[in-house]
């Protein structure tokens, strides 16, 4: 039967006679379709919340355009009519960089874990090379030494025992102090002893023929910690003035200690 446009209501023509019932049924069908279209086009978007992917996959009753939020991944989804897809304003997912040039420092293991037992001299040779300009040294030890020092040394095993300039910031229990010493015989990390000792040293340019600088942070504690002169933390900035290239270093303890050393190159 012919229909009018745009209302899509059937009408009678000379070749297709229609009864009143036909016209009434056709009009009812057309009106219902128009109402359905109006309802569907103006339906409010539903928003769902799921605990995880399993709950999202079990969702029913959604239509194209519905939104959802998954709590375990903090992700928003939109239903396409056939699947839930991650929704990002603007249509593109944010790019999360895995690395940013200049934003951080990569640690590269130069030496394996070096262990020592009841030692007063710990020598690490050949660790400073042209592969890295800067290095980090991590020292952990236990014992009763009254003085712990690090001394730069040449690859031939001869200690450099002069021209160390040091600025120290000391916190010992409830007391803080600072001091400067010039032309020392070594780069002292800490000057008092205890059961647990740890130090981290950042060394700049030891393998280059330039003055070598060190930034060190060292701490000690009794075990268990106690309110005594044996607890403290020391920060040092040390300059070793000679424009000399060094390939290694030595730890010199005034009394035997046991512990570990590890060297990292800084990229």
N, C-alpha and C positions, 0 to 999 in steps of 0.2 A: 504494500500500500504506500502511496506517496506520503511524504512527511514535509512539514514546513521547516524552514530554517530561519533563525538558529534554534527555535524552541523544540524541534524534533517531535512535534505533535502530529499524529496521523490525521489525515483528512480524506474525505470521500472524493472519489473522482467518478466521472461518468462511466468508466469501464470497470470500476471496483466499488460496487455499492456497499455501504457500511450501515450497520444498525446503530441505534443509540447506545446499546450495551458495548459495542465495539469501540465507539468513540470514548465512552466513559472509562473503559479499561485502559485504552491507550493513553488517555490523559493521566490516569492514576500512575501508570508505569513511568511516564515521563517526569511527573512531579516527584515521584519517589527517587528516581535517578538523580534529579537535580538536588534533592535534599541530601542524599548520600554524598554527592560530590561536595556540597557545601560543608557537611559535617567533617568529611575527611580532610578537606583543605584547610579547615580552621581548628583541627584537633590540636590541643596543646601538647608540646613535646613532653614525653615522660622521661624522668631521670631515675636510673637505677643505681644501687650501690651494692658492690659485691666484696666479699672477703678475699677471694682469690680467683684464679682462672677457672677452676672447676665450677664455682658458683656462677660465673659469667656464662660459661657454656651451657648451663642448665636453665638459663633465663628463657621464659616464654612470654607471649603477649606483647612483644615489641613490634613496632612498624618502622619503616624507613624514616630516619631523622631523629629517632630516640637517642638519648645520651645515657652514659653510664660511667661510674667511677669505681676503679678497682683499688682497694685499700692497700694490699700488700706490695703493689708496685707503684702506687701514687700516679696512676695513669688514667686519663680520660678517654672514653671510647664513644664513637657514633655508629649507629646501626645503618648499614647501606641498603637494607632490604633483604640481604642474604648473609651478611656477616658483620660482626663487630670489628671495627678498625680503630687504631689509635688516632685520636683527634688532636691536632695542633692548630692553634690560631694562626691564620695565614697559610695553612695547608702544608707546611714543611716541618719536619722534625728538627729540633735543635741539634746542632753539631756539638758534641762533647769531645774536646781535644784530648788525646791520650798523652800529649806532651806539648809544652810551650817553650819555644826557644828563649833562653835566658831567664826562665822562671824558676829554675831549680838546679840542683846539683846531682849528678849521677855518681854513685859510689862504685868503684871498681876494686875488687880484692887484688892486692898486690902480693901479699904473703898469706900463706895459710895460717891457721891458728898456731902461734908459737907458745909452747908451755915451758915453764921453768920451775924448779923445785929447790928451795933453800939456797937461792943464788944471791950474790951481791953484785955481779956483773952480768948483764944481759945484752948481747951484741947482735945487731941485725944489719947485715952487710948486703949491699947490692940492691936495696929496695928503692932507691931514688934514681930514676933514669929519665931520659928525654921523653918517655911516653906520657908523663904527666908533669905539669908545672907545680901543682899543689898536692898536698897529701894530708890525710887524717890518720893519726895513730891513737889507738884505744888500748889503755893499759889497765889491767885489774890485778890486784895482788893482796895477799894477806901476810901479816907478820907483825913485828914489833920494832921496825926500823925507826930511828929518830930523825932521819933525813932521807928524802927521796929526790933524786935529781935525774935529769936527762941531759946528755952531753952529745952534741953533734960530733961526728968523727969521720975521717976519711976512709975510703975503701981499703987502704992499706992497714987499717986497724990502729991508727994513731989518733988519740983524742985531741980535739981542739979545746984548750983549757984557758982561754983568755978572751977578752972583749965581748962578754955577754952583758948587755944592759937590760935591766928588768924593772917594770912597774907592777906592783902587786896590790891587789885588793883582797883583804882577808876578812872572813867572818868566822869567828871562833866562839861557839856558844852564843852568848848575848852581846858579844863585843865585836865591833867592826873597826877596821883600821886600814890604812894604805901606806905604802912605802915605795921608795925607789932605790935601786942599787946599781952601780956602774962598774964596768970592767970586771965582772965576776968570772970565776973559774968554770962555771957551768950554768946551765939553765935549770934552776931549781924549780921543781913542780910544787913541792910542799915541804915545810920544815919541821913538821911534828908527826909523830907516828900514831898508828892505831891498828885495830884488828883488820878492818876492811878499808881498802884504798882503791879508788878508781880515778882515772885521768883521761881526758880527751884533748888531743893536741891538733891544731890546724897549723901546718907548716907551709910557708910560701917560698918557693924557689930554692930548695936546698941543693938541687943538682945543677943550678946555674951559678956562674961566676959573679954573683952579686951578693950583697948582704942578705942574710936569711932572717925572716921574721917568724915568730911563733905566737899564737894565741892559745892559751891553755886554761882549762877548767878542771880542777882536781877536788876531790872530796874524801873525807875519812869519817868513819863511825866506829864506835865500839859495837860489839854484837852481844847483847842488845844495846841500842843507843842509850847513852847516859848523859846527864848534865855534868860534864867535866871538860877539862881543857883538851881532851882527846877527840872532840867532835868539831868539825869545821869544814869550810869550803874556801878555796883559794882560786882567784882568777889572775892570770899573768899575761902581760904583753912583753915579749922578749925580742930583742934584736941582737943577732950575732953579726958583728960589724964586718969581719973580713969578706972581701969579694972573692970567695972561694967556692968551688964546686965540691959537694959531698955526695957520696954514694950510700951512706948508711948512718946509723946512730947507735948510741950505747946508753942503756939505763945503768946508773950506778946507785946502789943501795948501801947505806951505811951499816946495815945489818941484814942478815939473810931474810929473803921473802920468797914466797911461792906465788905463781900467778900465770897470766897469759898476756900476750901482745898480738895485735893484728894491725896491719898497715893497709890503707886504702888509697887509691889514686882518685883525685877529684877531676872529673871531666868538665 
